[in-house]
Amino acid sequence: MLRLGIIGTNWITKQFIDAAQGTGRFELTAVYSRHLDKAQEFATNYDDEVALFDDLTAFLNSSYFDVVYIASPNSLHAAQTLAAVNAGKHVIVEKPMVANVADFAALDAAMAAHPDVFVFEAARHVYEENFHRVRDFIADHQVTGATLVYMKYSSRYDAYLAGREPNVFTTKFAGGAMMDLGVYLVYAAIGWFGVPQHATYQPTMLQSGVDGTGVMHFSYGDFDVNMICGKTTQSYLPSEIYFGKDTLRLDAPESITQMDFTTPDGTQQLAGPQEDNPMAPEAAFFGDTIEGGDHEACARQLQLSRQVHQVITNMRVAAGIKFPGDER
Ligand SMILES: NC(=O)c1ccc[n+]([C@@H]2O[C@H](COP(=O)([O-])OP(=O)(O)OC[C@H]3O[C@@H](n4cnc5c(N)ncnc54)[C@H](OP(=O)(O)O)[C@@H]3O)[C@@H](O)[C@H]2O)c1
């Protein structure tokens, strides 16, 4: 059984713990929060005996857990991952794993010094069966283009409009539409079509310095992929992948439940069933990979993360979106 520690006590951590416990491979044994009473309150949701911490260094260097799930604000991910690897802990870190691809260099050095440690970015959708079905379908068909959309009005945008500073709408915490939701689309595009020859981002900026919405364009030479992400507007558009006169239509690239393949002869439904908890497939992969000692599988996923963040950092910097850590 893998002993799990967590950083970040919002709803997403509960959803991940449910998924992890559901695999039968993880038990919750340690909780870190900046406030001990919050850690205590969080732990009351679970029957397990849980060690509580409000000191991050003491938490990471404790012997109460083997794997840490990190769901803190984006800009903290890379440094917390680095500290955890240096403490010899396996890491499952929420997307986006880094705010700037340059942070991967320090992580690579730490992983080289701790070759037994596993590190994963929790890009949950790439582990889903329907994501793999799309990838396999594309491998057998000639793509002529795609339009991918993930634009969801954020519950925190109202707080932003009211003059407050939710983390996800600040540059301080590496927020904005592309870092929060666009990352799912970039994962889909690179996972399905490969690294683009050229990538651009046209953001609509908020006064706080982050992008509220934006349009990404990836060119692949003989076809293009256009993507829209946003946190200040609600979209109900599906996504589409084109094969000349035939079209594969997805209800949502970050959580596919419908895959309609339409040709001039009619429409076929190609999606398989989806797990109730969208984090279940990734939790199963992480548990199997760590317990099976499969470093190659981990390295393959990390290489995809590296490609995703290289493209995102390039697009972000070219679009003039600056984060405090960029000068490092
Ligand atoms: N995979 C998914 O489906 C999914 C869904 C939602 C979010 N996420 C990812 O999960 C991460 C957390 O998102 P969120 O919306 O929960 O973020 P958040 O509410 O801003 O912060 C998450 C946690 O970090 C701690 N925290 C908050 N502000 C902090 C600060 N100023 N300094 C240090 N720690 C702070 C808090 O825990 P304590 O108060 O206990 O320290 C909080 O519970 C993000 O990276 C996001 O991209 C993923």
The ligand as a Gaussian input file, in Angstrom:
#p B3LYP/6-31G(d) Opt

LIG

0 1
 N       -7.270000      18.177000     -12.375000
 C       -8.355000      18.883000     -12.189000
 O       -9.440000      18.539000     -12.610000
 C       -8.233000      20.149000     -11.394000
 C       -9.386000      20.806000     -10.955000
 C       -9.221000      21.938000     -10.144000
 C       -7.959000      22.411000      -9.841000
 N       -6.874000      21.756000     -10.325000
 C       -5.513000      22.243000     -10.016000
 O       -5.329000      22.146000      -8.605000
 C       -4.530000      23.217000      -8.138000
 C       -5.251000      23.895000      -7.005000
 O       -6.384000      24.550000      -7.528000
 P       -7.393000      25.305000      -6.553000
 O       -8.404000      25.943000      -7.387000
 O       -7.815000      24.382000      -5.462000
 O       -6.390000      26.418000      -5.966000
 P       -6.516000      27.358000      -4.689000
 O       -7.888000      27.230000      -4.114000
 O       -6.045000      28.700000      -5.059000
 O       -5.460000      26.737000      -3.677000
 C       -5.405000      25.358000      -3.403000
 C       -4.846000      25.134000      -2.006000
 O       -3.571000      25.724000      -1.894000
 C       -3.443000      26.384000      -0.637000
 N       -3.243000      27.813000      -0.889000
 C       -4.182000      28.741000      -1.242000
 N       -3.633000      29.960000      -1.348000
 C       -2.334000      29.810000      -1.064000
 C       -1.243000      30.708000      -0.964000
 N       -1.410000      32.016000      -1.173000
 N       -0.023000      30.211000      -0.649000
 C        0.150000      28.892000      -0.400000
 N       -0.848000      27.991000      -0.450000
 C       -2.074000      28.442000      -0.771000
 C       -4.740000      26.144000       0.135000
 O       -4.533000      25.072000       1.037000
 P       -4.229000      25.366000       2.609000
 O       -5.006000      26.596000       2.965000
 O       -4.703000      24.152000       3.285000
 O       -2.740000      25.559000       2.713000
 C       -5.721000      25.730000      -0.931000
 O       -6.643000      24.772000      -0.502000
 C       -4.282000      24.137000      -9.338000
 O       -2.988000      23.931000      -9.806000
 C       -5.303000      23.706000     -10.379000
 O       -4.812000      23.842000     -11.690000
 C       -6.986000      20.642000     -11.076000

